[in-house]
Amino acid sequence: MTSAATTNRSAFTLIDVVAALVILTILASIAAISLRSSLEAAWLRSATDRVLGDLLLVRTAAIRDQGDRTVSFTPATCQYAAADVIDPETHQPLNVALNDYHIRQIILSGFNVDYEITFDALGLTEAEANIRLRCGKRSNAIQVKKSGEITQVTE
């Protein structure tokens, strides 16, 4: 016969289980925040690469076809288009919604009233323009110079 005093059982108490759950919840929250930050950086990088590539595509089309080619931005809907340039991915006229890349804001400066950049037959533009893409707390900037040079601006 065994008495309660001599029985040696090991078990987790309710406090042990609750403490473990609290620690796991804190670790999961930290991981989720880190994951979100990494995703935002990747989305922004992808959107920036897409805009840079498309601007170069439009400039190249202007030089190749020896005619003006225009990219029109619509900041309110985070879109841009170049009706006379074919998108190599869709084989349709270039029309990109940056919301698909989780971009929530485009800030444009140096543009004419219509938010357009026109490249001439030499690949030059009439004015310099700056494009800033925002995703969460992050942003990237692209600069288009009169010489037609298109670069990502590091801050």
C-alpha positions as CSV (number, residue, x, y, z in Angstrom):
1,M,0.0,0.0,0.0
2,T,1.3,3.4,-1.0
3,S,0.5,6.6,0.8
4,A,0.1,10.0,-0.7
5,A,3.3,11.1,1.0
6,T,5.4,8.5,-0.7
7,T,4.0,8.8,-4.2
8,N,6.4,10.7,-6.5
9,R,4.5,12.0,-9.6
10,S,5.8,14.7,-11.9
11,A,3.3,16.8,-13.8
12,F,2.8,20.3,-15.2
13,T,0.7,22.6,-13.2
14,L,-1.8,25.0,-14.8
15,I,0.6,27.9,-14.2
16,D,3.4,26.1,-16.1
17,V,1.1,25.6,-19.1
18,V,-0.2,29.2,-19.1
19,A,3.4,30.5,-18.8
20,A,4.5,28.4,-21.7
21,L,1.6,29.6,-23.8
22,V,2.3,33.2,-23.0
23,I,6.0,32.8,-24.0
24,L,4.9,31.0,-27.3
25,T,2.4,33.8,-28.1
26,I,5.1,36.5,-27.6
27,L,7.5,34.6,-29.8
28,A,4.8,34.1,-32.5
29,S,4.0,37.9,-32.4
30,I,7.7,38.8,-32.9
31,A,8.0,36.3,-35.8
32,A,4.8,37.7,-37.4
33,I,6.1,41.3,-37.2
34,S,9.4,40.3,-38.6
35,L,7.7,38.3,-41.4
36,R,5.5,41.3,-42.3
37,S,8.5,43.6,-42.4
38,S,10.4,41.1,-44.7
39,L,7.3,40.8,-46.9
40,E,6.9,44.6,-47.2
41,A,10.6,44.9,-48.2
42,A,10.2,42.2,-50.9
43,W,7.0,43.7,-52.3
44,L,8.6,47.1,-52.5
45,R,11.7,45.7,-54.1
46,S,9.6,43.8,-56.6
47,A,7.4,46.9,-57.5
48,T,10.5,49.1,-57.8
49,D,12.2,46.6,-60.2
50,R,8.9,46.4,-62.2
51,V,8.7,50.2,-62.6
52,L,12.4,50.5,-63.4
53,G,12.1,47.7,-66.0
54,D,9.0,49.2,-67.6
55,L,10.4,52.7,-67.8
56,L,13.5,51.2,-69.6
57,L,11.1,49.2,-71.8
58,V,9.2,52.4,-72.9
59,R,12.5,54.3,-73.4
60,T,13.9,51.4,-75.5
61,A,10.7,51.3,-77.6
62,A,11.0,55.0,-78.3
63,I,14.5,54.6,-79.5
64,R,13.8,51.5,-81.5
65,D,10.7,52.8,-83.2
66,Q,12.1,56.4,-83.6
67,G,9.0,58.0,-82.1
68,D,7.7,59.4,-78.8
69,R,6.5,56.9,-76.2
70,T,4.7,58.1,-73.1
71,V,4.1,56.5,-69.7
72,S,1.1,57.9,-67.8
73,F,0.8,57.5,-64.0
74,T,-2.4,57.6,-62.1
75,P,-1.4,58.2,-58.4
76,A,-5.0,57.9,-57.1
77,T,-5.2,54.2,-58.2
78,C,-1.4,53.4,-58.0
79,Q,-1.4,52.5,-61.7
80,Y,0.6,53.4,-64.8
81,A,0.3,52.7,-68.5
82,A,1.9,53.1,-71.9
83,A,-0.7,52.3,-74.5
84,D,1.7,52.1,-77.4
85,V,4.2,49.7,-75.7
86,I,3.5,46.0,-75.4
87,D,4.0,44.3,-72.0
88,P,6.2,41.3,-72.6
89,E,4.4,39.3,-69.8
90,T,0.8,39.8,-71.0
91,H,1.4,40.6,-74.7
92,Q,-1.1,43.5,-74.2
93,P,-0.5,47.2,-74.0
94,L,1.5,48.0,-70.9
95,N,-0.9,48.7,-67.9
96,V,0.3,48.0,-64.4
97,A,-1.6,48.2,-61.1
98,L,1.0,48.5,-58.3
99,N,-1.7,47.5,-55.8
100,D,-0.9,44.0,-57.0
101,Y,2.5,44.6,-55.5
102,H,1.0,45.9,-52.2
103,I,2.0,49.5,-53.1
104,R,-0.4,51.8,-51.4
105,Q,0.9,55.2,-52.5
106,I,2.8,56.7,-55.4
107,I,4.2,60.2,-54.9
108,L,5.2,62.0,-58.1
109,S,7.3,65.2,-58.4
110,G,8.7,67.0,-61.4
111,F,5.9,65.8,-63.6
112,N,3.6,67.8,-65.9
113,V,0.0,68.1,-64.9
114,D,-1.0,64.8,-66.6
115,Y,1.7,62.8,-64.7
116,E,3.3,61.7,-67.9
117,I,6.9,60.9,-68.9
118,T,7.5,61.1,-72.6
119,F,10.7,59.6,-74.2
120,D,11.6,60.9,-77.6
121,A,13.4,59.1,-80.5
122,L,16.7,59.6,-78.7
123,G,15.5,58.3,-75.4
124,L,15.5,61.8,-73.8
125,T,12.7,63.4,-71.7
126,E,11.7,67.0,-71.4
127,A,11.9,67.2,-67.7
128,E,13.3,65.3,-64.7
129,A,10.8,63.3,-62.7
130,N,10.8,61.5,-59.4
131,I,8.7,58.6,-58.5
132,R,8.3,57.4,-54.9
133,L,6.7,54.1,-54.1
134,R,5.4,53.4,-50.5
135,C,4.6,50.0,-49.0
136,G,3.9,50.1,-45.3
137,K,6.5,52.3,-43.6
138,R,9.1,51.7,-46.4
139,S,9.6,53.6,-49.6
140,N,11.8,53.6,-52.7
141,A,12.5,56.4,-55.1
142,I,13.1,56.3,-58.9
143,Q,14.6,59.2,-60.8
144,V,14.2,59.9,-64.5
145,K,16.7,62.4,-65.8
146,K,16.4,64.6,-68.9
147,S,19.2,62.4,-70.4
148,G,16.8,59.4,-70.2
149,E,18.9,57.9,-67.4
150,I,16.6,55.9,-65.0
151,T,17.9,55.1,-61.6
152,Q,16.8,54.0,-58.2
153,V,17.7,56.7,-55.7
154,T,19.2,55.6,-52.4
155,E,18.5,57.7,-49.4
